[in-house]
């Protein structure tokens, strides 16, 4: 038995029985035996080296792309030969090349938004990134919208079936990220079925203060006529089922385990009790649908009912319900996926890149409000995140100035925008009402704190 260097596997070498051993003076056999032994040892070294490399690439998953830095292939070879020196080599490599950002064409781009967090904005930002690609060595990029379904997931993994290609810019509304951190990271990083090389993924996460999100949702859906017909089919006190599971069963394993908890089962029960106390309980509304309730309830009750739509996933709401806790869940899940990569690095003594543009899972969290109040500066932050120094500062500055000019023109025009909720004079009153509410204020306040933390982590140093 031979123990492989720095490996727990045992290689069994078998010896021929004496009765079939050839004469010891057989020179031909001796030469062949020496050659065979040499080849066997070479095979052993290659096998152990490949196995170590393969385990590092796997990182507990079935996809070898989970740790695939193209610029470190030479370092990986050195790692197989001298594992103990790998971290030092990686740090030296990062120091030498820190001023050279990776080619953005080697990354997939994913823009995530939710109901009332900037539907139109997400498409404008996709066009900005796509336009900036013309200044790289790959002027034509693929774009996709909702390619893995909004508010949907695979029953087995609890995440959507994601295949995101390098150079692709995907806009995705309200994804269901309920899987564990390792599975989620593997799905984000895996290659598409065509096997095209992919270095990592850059994710723009568009978020919004949940109080503003709730008020905007009410102002938008309480319009007459309704901008979106699906609102008439919502049954607010009955849950939508995902493969026989209710929304809270999917969301609470993440939101109820934070310290302090963001949302608990008691919160869900309290919200359901409020719903039952106001929906189809008044004599004039006994047979009224959800939209008719928003029109005829007093404003505060209507706001509460509309907020229930956004805090739960009622029956018939797959087009726009449950997005406030979904947004909170996805903030946490994206952090967990990044941590999964960091844990894998630590496990295999691989240094963390000094250049953030070399990270495999990169997340930029931006609020829709920042594009309103600081359109140019926020666009510059997006372009820096997407391209680093692969696109010159002058070009990025010009793109940002052009976006600001178009935005200001749009704000001064009287053109009707189908997905823009115009300011309501009661907005601040509604916001204060939700803040002071015992049930809604607690949950929305906890999510607001999480959103603020994510924005701070993405803010420039």
DAKA-V27226 format. One line per field, one symbol per residue. phi: phi as a letter, one per 20 degrees, with the letter a starting at -180 (. if undefined). psi: psi as a letter, one per 40 degrees, with the letter a starting at -180 (. if undefined). burial: + if it has 16 or more other C-alpha atoms within 10 Angstrom, else -. Layout:
phi->???
psi->???
burial->???
This chain:
phi->.defglbefddededffgfdffgfeffffffffffffffffffffffffffffffffflncedfefccegfdffffffffecgfefffffffffffdfedeffffededcddccfmcoffggffffffffffffedecfdcecbclfdmelcbffeemcfedcdegnedddcelfeddffffffffffeffffemfgberbddedecbgfffffffffgfeefcfffcffffefdfedefddlmdegffeefgefedfcffebcfffffffffffffceldegfcgdfeffffffdffgffffffffggeeccfgndfeadmffffgfgfgffffffffffffffffdldffgfeffeffddcdeceffffeecffffffffffffclefcffffffffffffffffffffeeeffdfddefgdfegffffffffeffeffffffffffffffffffefff
psi->hhhihfieihhhhihiideehiidehddddddddddddddddddddddddddddddddfeieheedgghdeedddddddddgdeedddddddddddedehiiheeeiihhhhiihfegdddddddddddddddeeaegdhiiiihfefhhfiihdddeiihhghiheihhhhhgihgeiiddddddddeiiideehihdaihhhhhiihdddddddddddeeihihdhddddehgdehiihgfehidddddddddeeihihdhiddddddddddddeehfdideedeiaddddddeiidddddddddddeeagiheeeeeieeddddddddddddddddddddddddefhihhdhdeeidhhhhhiiddddddgddddddddddddebedhidddddddddddddddddddeiehhhdehhihieedddddddddehddddddddddddddddddddeii.
burial->--------------------------------------------+--++--++--++++---+++++++-----++--++--+--++-++--++---+--+++++++++++++++++++-+++-++-+++-++--+------+---++++++++---+++-++++++++++++++++++++++++++++++-----++++++++++++++++++++++++++--------++-+++++++-+---+++-+++-++------+++--++--++-++--+++----+--+++++++--+-+-++++++++++++++++++-+++++++++++++++-+++++++-++--++++++---+++++++++++++-+---+++++++++++++++++----++-+++-++--+-------------+-----+--++-+++---++++++++++-+++-++------
